[in-house]
């Protein structure tokens, strides 16, 4: 499965290889990204739906420059549920961009409005909610969405539209309701 990263959640964690003397200890590190919200001036995970995106340094992910990973296409394992958490494993960055099967999208109220997660028709059936954090009026949702998948918020319906000449790029666009 190929996935383009359009955004990251607010919470990062990492884990090194367990073998202290291993030659590639740092290159074997794993980085976990999930959703979070502002609580008393700090970003905290307030999970309503548990899940994460996992990246490996050996697959080309650079934790020192996450913005360089945006709009890049990754080879990924199929999304799954593991130990009660939604998981999407990013194996490696492709050397050249290709048309993705999906897009990793992060949604926040200040850009897309408040989501009614769990209500009828709040997202397209082919979109997968990876993680969702919420506290009072703060929300953050991480989704895996196909091209032309959609979400509905208090502002309206947002559709993930790929760029015509560069189909590995996509963005959520507020659609006109008819």
C-alpha positions as CSV (number, residue, x, y, z in Angstrom):
1,X,0.0,0.0,0.0
2,X,1.3,3.5,-0.9
3,X,0.4,6.4,1.4
4,X,1.2,10.2,1.1
5,X,1.8,12.0,4.4
6,X,-0.1,15.4,4.3
7,X,0.3,16.1,8.0
8,X,1.3,14.8,11.4
9,X,-0.5,14.6,14.7
10,X,0.8,16.6,17.7
11,X,2.2,13.8,19.8
12,X,5.5,12.1,19.0
13,X,7.2,9.2,20.8
14,X,10.2,7.2,19.9
15,X,12.0,3.9,20.8
16,X,15.5,2.8,20.2
17,X,16.7,-0.8,19.5
18,X,17.0,-2.7,22.8
19,X,20.6,-3.9,22.2
20,X,22.8,-1.2,23.7
21,X,25.9,-2.3,21.8
22,X,24.2,-2.8,18.4
23,X,26.0,-0.9,15.6
24,X,22.8,0.4,14.1
25,X,21.0,1.2,17.3
26,X,19.9,4.8,16.3
27,X,19.2,3.9,12.7
28,X,16.8,1.2,14.1
29,X,14.8,3.6,16.0
30,X,11.0,3.7,15.6
31,X,8.9,6.9,15.8
32,X,5.3,6.9,16.7
33,X,2.9,9.7,15.8
34,X,-0.6,10.2,17.2
35,X,-3.1,12.9,18.0
36,X,-3.1,15.3,20.9
37,X,-4.8,18.5,22.2
38,X,-3.7,21.5,24.2
39,X,-4.4,21.0,27.9
40,X,-3.3,23.8,30.2
41,X,-0.6,25.0,27.8
42,X,0.8,21.5,27.1
43,X,0.1,19.1,24.3
44,X,-1.5,15.9,25.8
45,X,-3.0,12.8,24.4
46,X,-6.7,12.6,25.2
47,X,-7.6,9.6,23.2
48,X,-11.1,8.8,22.3
49,X,-9.8,6.4,19.6
50,X,-6.4,4.9,20.2
51,X,-4.0,4.6,17.3
52,X,-0.7,5.7,15.7
53,X,1.4,6.0,12.6
54,X,4.8,4.2,13.0
55,X,7.9,5.3,11.1
56,X,11.3,3.7,11.0
57,X,14.6,5.5,10.6
58,X,16.0,2.7,8.5
59,X,13.1,3.3,6.1
60,X,14.3,6.9,5.3
61,X,12.2,8.7,8.0
62,X,14.2,11.7,9.4
63,X,12.9,12.7,12.9
64,X,15.0,15.8,12.9
65,X,13.2,17.2,9.8
66,X,9.6,15.9,9.8
67,X,8.5,18.7,7.5
68,X,10.7,17.1,4.8
69,X,8.5,14.0,5.1
70,X,5.3,15.9,4.1
71,X,3.9,15.2,0.7
72,X,6.3,12.2,0.4
73,X,4.9,8.8,-0.6
74,X,5.7,5.8,1.6
75,X,5.3,2.1,1.2
76,X,3.1,1.0,4.1
77,X,1.8,-2.2,5.6
78,X,-2.0,-2.6,5.5
79,X,-3.7,-0.7,8.4
80,X,-4.6,-3.0,11.3
81,X,-5.7,-3.2,14.9
82,X,-3.0,-4.4,17.2
83,X,-3.5,-4.7,21.0
84,X,-6.6,-2.7,20.7
85,X,-5.0,0.2,18.9
86,X,-5.3,1.2,15.2
87,X,-1.9,1.0,13.6
88,X,-0.4,2.1,10.3
89,X,3.2,1.1,9.7
90,X,5.3,3.3,7.3
91,X,8.0,1.0,5.9
92,X,10.0,3.2,3.6
93,X,10.0,6.3,1.5
94,X,9.8,5.8,-2.2
95,X,12.7,7.2,-4.2
96,X,10.3,8.8,-6.7
97,X,6.7,9.8,-6.1
98,X,3.9,7.5,-7.3
99,X,0.1,7.6,-7.2
100,X,-0.8,6.7,-3.6
101,X,-3.6,4.4,-2.4
102,X,-4.3,6.8,0.4
103,X,-3.4,9.9,2.2
104,X,-2.5,10.4,5.9
105,X,-4.6,13.4,6.9
106,X,-4.7,15.3,10.2
107,X,-7.8,17.4,11.0
108,X,-8.1,20.1,13.5
109,X,-11.1,22.4,14.4
110,X,-9.3,25.7,13.6
111,X,-8.9,24.6,9.9
112,X,-11.8,22.2,9.3
113,X,-14.3,22.8,12.0
114,X,-15.6,20.6,14.8
115,X,-16.1,16.9,13.8
116,X,-19.0,14.9,15.1
117,X,-17.0,11.6,15.3
118,X,-19.3,8.6,15.6
119,X,-22.4,10.4,14.2
120,X,-24.0,9.1,11.0
121,X,-22.2,10.2,7.8
122,X,-19.4,12.1,9.4
123,X,-16.8,10.5,7.1
124,X,-16.8,8.4,3.9
125,X,-17.0,4.7,4.4
126,X,-13.6,4.1,2.7
127,X,-11.8,6.5,5.2
128,X,-10.2,4.9,8.3
129,X,-10.0,6.8,11.6
130,X,-6.5,6.0,13.0
131,X,-6.5,8.2,16.1
132,X,-8.8,10.8,17.7
133,X,-8.1,13.0,20.7
134,X,-10.6,15.4,22.2
135,X,-10.9,17.6,25.3
136,X,-13.5,20.3,25.6
137,X,-13.4,22.4,22.4
138,X,-10.1,20.9,21.3
139,X,-9.9,18.0,18.8
140,X,-7.4,16.3,16.6
141,X,-8.1,13.4,14.2
142,X,-5.7,11.3,12.1
143,X,-7.3,9.6,9.2
144,X,-6.2,7.4,6.3
145,X,-8.3,8.6,3.3
146,X,-8.4,7.7,-0.4
147,X,-8.6,10.3,-3.1
148,X,-12.0,11.9,-3.1
149,X,-12.8,10.5,0.4
150,X,-14.5,13.0,2.6
151,X,-15.3,14.2,6.2
152,X,-18.2,16.3,7.4
153,X,-17.7,19.0,10.1
154,X,-19.7,21.9,11.4
155,X,-18.3,23.9,8.5
156,X,-19.4,21.5,5.8
157,X,-18.1,18.6,3.7
158,X,-14.4,18.4,3.0
159,X,-13.2,16.3,0.1
160,X,-9.6,15.0,-0.3
161,X,-8.7,16.2,-3.8
162,X,-5.4,15.1,-5.4
163,X,-3.5,17.5,-7.6
164,X,-4.2,16.6,-11.2
165,X,-0.7,16.8,-12.6
166,X,0.9,15.5,-9.3
167,X,-1.5,12.9,-8.0
168,X,0.7,12.0,-5.0
169,X,-0.2,15.4,-3.6
170,X,-3.7,16.0,-2.0
171,X,-5.5,18.3,0.3
172,X,-8.9,18.7,2.0
173,X,-11.1,21.1,0.1
174,X,-14.4,22.5,1.4
175,X,-17.0,21.2,-1.1
176,X,-20.1,23.1,-2.2
177,X,-23.3,21.2,-1.0
178,X,-26.0,21.1,-3.6
